[in-house]
Amino acid sequence: MPTPKLSNTINKSFSAIDTLNGYRSDSRSLEAKYQFFIAEIIMLRLFSIMEDSISEMAFKIAAGAKYLNETSPTLLCKANSVAGSRTLMLNYGRTKPIQNLKWTKSKHIKDSVEHVIDINNGYILYAQIHGAVIDEMRKVRNYIAHKSQSSKNDYKCVVRQTFGANSKIVPGAFLTSNKRSNTSKIDYYIMTSKIILNDMAKGL
């Protein structure tokens, strides 16, 4: 069985993100309400790509994949295959096996892999470095997807941090607004998602 490659994950995720960026560019000529709608859809898809790529990289690292700089991650236990990595992370080194692995917050990422991947690895360290951005994206995504009271409260915190005041701005308008910056939030998230994934894959 060939050694898994993080470059394949990065190339696949970057291609998908580039497609979203194309949709974003094409939407700029549309009426605001359509830009808002497309930006929300892009946000949902973008965070899904992030989550899937972060988990796929973890599984490949646990199965022996090297970083993009060709260094080998330090493992506490190596999986026999990419498919077996998930089971290993759910069980190895835990007093009690857990039911699910989570990838949407830097703390969740660390908790999911720390018994298999040494915590001083670039994958974990860069997840912590970019933790605030990942969490911000998660909050915006969750409010678009769920509209629950808790997700609304989290979203309002992001808006307040961005604009410096409470605002009833809807997610689509928030994502496309250039009120406080020349770069809209959706464009920033698209750009930053590539940086986060590349950092987590490149090694130290």
N, C-alpha and C positions, 0 to 999 in steps of 0.2 A: 504494500500500500504506500503510495507516494506521501512524502511529508507535506502537511497542509501549509499553505502560504497566506500570510496576512495581506500580501500585495493583491491577491485575488479579491479579498473582501473590500479593500480600499478602492480598487478600480471599479468594482461593481457599485459600491455606494456613491462614489464620486460621479459616475455616469448617471445614476438615478437623481442625484442632487442637481446635476447640470440640466437635466430634463425639467425639473421644477423651476430652475432659474429661467429657463426658456419660457415657461408658462407665465412667470412673473413679468418678464420683459414684454411679452405679447399683450399682457393685460393693461399695460400703462396707458394705452390709447382708449380704453373703455371708460364708460361712466363710472363714477366713484362707487356706486352700489355694487357694480360687478367686480371692480377691483377688490372691494372688501370681501366679497364671497370667495373669489379665487384665492386671495391671501389666506383665508381661514382654511381652505382645502389644502393649500400648500403646507401650512403649518402642521396640520394633522399628518400628512404624508411624510414631511421632513422629520418629525420626531419619531415616527415609526421606523424610518430608515436608520436614524441614530440608534434607537433601541436595538434593532435587529443586528446592526453592525457591531455594536459594543458587545453583545452576547456572543456573536459568531467569533469575534476576535478572542474572547476569553476561552471559548471551547477549543479553538485552534492552538492557542498558547499552551493550554493544559495538555494537548496532544503532541507537543513538541515543535510547534511552529517557531521560527526565528523572527525577531523584529526586522523591520525594514532595513536597519543598518547592519543586518547579518549577525548581531549578537544573540546569544541564546538566553531566554528568560530563566530566572532561577525558580525552580519548581519544588514544592514540598512533597508532591506526589504527582506522577505522570500518568495520564490516561492512556489506555491502549489504542484509542481511536477518538476522533472528533465526536462521534455519536455517543461514546462512553463518557465524555467529559461532564455532561450534565449530571449523570448519576453520581459520578465521583464528587462533584461539588455539593450535591444535596446531602451526601453521607459522610465523606471522609473528614476525620478530625472533629466531628460534632458529637456532643454528648447525646443529642437526639437528632435524628435526621429531620431536615426541613422539607416542606412540601413544594415550595416554589423558589426560584431565583429571580431577583429583581434587578433591573438595569436602568431605572429612570432617575436615580439620584446618585451622587458620588458615594454616599454612605452605603446605599444598597449594593452598588457595584463592589465595593470593598468587602462588605459582608458576604456577598455571594461567592467570592473567589479566594478570600484570604487564607483558607485552610489548604488550598492547592497551589496558588501562585504567591510567591513571597511578596510581602507588602512593600518592599523596597524596589519593586520592578517599575519600569516606566509606565506600563499599562495602568497600574493603580495610582501612581504618583500624579500622572497627568489628569486622571479622572478627578482627583482631589483639587488640582490646580484650576481646572475648568468647572468645578462643582457649582459655583454660583450661576454661571450661564446655563448649565444643564438644568438646574432647578428652576430658573426663570422660564426657560422654554417649556418645561414640564407643566408649570402653573398655567401658562397661556394655553397650551394644548389641552389641558384637562378641562378648563372652562369652556372652550369651544366644543369639546366632545361630550361633556356631561351636564353642564349648567346646574350643578348642585350648589347648595349654599356654601359648602366648604370650598369648592373650587372657585366660586365667585369671590369669596373673601381673599383667597390667595391671589386671584387675578387683580383685585383692587389694590393689593399691596404692590404688585408689579407696576401698575399704572401710577400709583402714588410715588414710587421710587423714580419712575421715569419723568413724570411731569412736575413733581414737587408738590402736588396737591391732589385731593380727591377729584375724580372725574367719572362721569357715567359713559365714557367713550366705549363703544362696542369693539370687540376684538378685531374685526376687519379694519376699522378706522384706526385703531391703535397700531396695528401691524403696518399700515401703509403711510401713516402720518410722518411728515417731515418737519413738524412744528418745532421740535427741540434739537434736531440733528439733520444734516444733509443726507444721512443714511437712514432709511426707514428700518423699523424693527425686523420686518420680514427679510429684507436684504441683508441685514446684519446677521440674522439667524442662519440664513443660507450660507453666507461666507464663513461664519464661525463654526458651523457644523463640520465643515471640511477640515478646519484647523484642529478641532478637538479630536476627530477620528485619526487624522494623520499623526498627531502627537502621541496618542495612545498606542499607535502601531509602530512608531519609529524606533523606540528604544532610547536609552540614555546615552 
